[in-house]
Amino acid sequence: MSAHRQQGEHRFGFVCLALCLATILGCAAETSTPPIPALTPGIARVWFLRGWDAPSGQTSVYGAAPVIFANGAPVGDIRTGTKFFRDFPPGTYRFTVQPFGLPTSQETTVQLVGGTETYIQVQWAASWQFGYPEADFSFAPNTFVISMMSPQVAQAYLPTLTNLGQR
């Protein structure tokens, strides 16, 4: 084998090693978890979760990142397989989510109490469940909805989602 060919193979191996290392470091950076600060006394924390919710045949919804609203003000968008939290002063909050399909009047109203944590999930759901009886499966005009999640279920589910931190 010629010295020139060996040198080229070494360079190729080095480039492959560098690309692999960059990929590994990039993945490590993406999976690092932002620190979760302690809950401030008198403040309520709300966790927003979105799992892998698309029904069979509707995988295009995975790429959608609907915006969550609290009393009409945007809180943040949520991608598939992620979670984030926001701290709120105590009070009554009406949470809604950008529908991406047919609009619904669906909302979740919560009385937040200082020192508590509340769990709210965003899911992809069939529009016929929210007042569109003419919707059929061939057209599939589904939409995003938002609902409360029990603390027991949420605690089991939170570790499976990528933490986006505080928003």
N, C-alpha and C positions, 0 to 999 in steps of 0.2 A: 504494500500500500504506500502511496506517495505521501511525503510530508505535508504537501499542500492539502490533500484530501483529509488527512488526519486532523489538520488544523481546522478545516471546515466543519468536520464532525464535532470537534470539541466546541466550536463556536455555536453550532446548532444545539448541542446539549446544554450549553450555558444559557442560551435564549429560552429553551424549554423550561429549565430549572427556574429562571427568573420569572417567567410567566406563571408557573405553578405557584411560586412563592407569593407573587402579587395577588393571585386569585385567592389563596388561603388567607392572606392578610386582609384583603377586601371583605371576605366573608366574615372574618372575625370582627371587623369594624362594624358590619351591619348587624351582627347579633349581640353586640355589647348592650347591656341593659342600662338605661339611664337610672341614676339613683332615685329612689322614691323617698321624698322628705317626710318626716313625721307630720301627722295631721295637726294643724294649728288649733289650739283650744278655741271653741266657739264656731269653728268652720266645719262645713260638711263636704265630704269628698264624694264625687260621682265618678265611677269607672264606666267607660264606654267600651263595649266589646263587639267584635264582628268575627265570627268563625267562618268556616268553609261551607256557606249556606246555599249555594246554587243548586236547584233541583236538576235532575238528570236532563241532559240535553241543553242546558242553559249556561254553559261554561263561560260565555262572553261576559256575564255579570261579575266574574272574578276581578276584572280590570276596573270596574266602577269604584269610585271613592266618593260616596254620597256625603253631603255636608249635614252635620247635626246642628240643631238650633235649640237654644234655651230662651224661652220667652221671645222668640223671633230674632234673637241675635245669634250669629254663627259662633259655634264652639270650636269646630274643626271638622276636617274630613276624616273618614275612616276607611281604610283599605281592608281587603279580605285578610283574615288571619292576624289581625292586630288589636291592640287595646291602648287606651290612654286614659288619663284622668284629668279632672278639673276640680278645683276647690271653689265652693260657693258659700256666700253668707247664708245663714238660715232663711227660709222663706218657701213660698210656693213657686214651683217652676213647671212650665209646660214645655216638654221636650218633643220635638218633631224631627223628621229626617227628610232630606231631598228625595222625592219619590223615584226619579229616573224612569218610571213607567207611567201608568195612569195615576193622577193625583188622588189622594184619599184624605179624609178628614181625620185620619188616625193620628193619635198623639198619646203621650204618657204624661200625666200630671202627678207631681210628687211634692210632698211637704218635706223639705229638707230640715233636719235638726242638727245643730252643732255637735261635733264629736262623733258623727256617724258616717258610715260608708254605704253608698247605694250603688247598685249595679244595673246598668241599662244596656240592652243588646240591640243591635241593628241586624235585621234579617231580610232576605229576599222572600216575598210571599206572593201567593196568587191573588190577583186583584178581585176575583169574585168573592173572596172572603171579606172584602171591604166595600160592598155595594155595587159591584159591576156584574150582575147576573148574566148579561149577554156575552161576557168574556168566555171564550172557549179555549181549549188547549192548543188548537191549531194556530191561533193568533198569539196566545200566551202573553197578554198584556200584564205582566207581573210588575211588582213595585217593591220598594224598600219600605219597611215598617220598623217601628221602635217600640220596645216593651221592657218592662221590669224583669229582672232575673233574680231568683232567690239567692241569698248569700251563700248557701250551701253548694248550689250548682255552680255559681260564679267562682268560688274558691277552688273548685276542682278544675274549672275550665281556664282560669287565668294563666296558669303556667304553660299552657299549650299555645299561647298567643305571643306575638312579638310586641314588646313593650315600646310604645312611642313616647312614653314619659308624660310630663305635664304639659297641658295646652291651655 
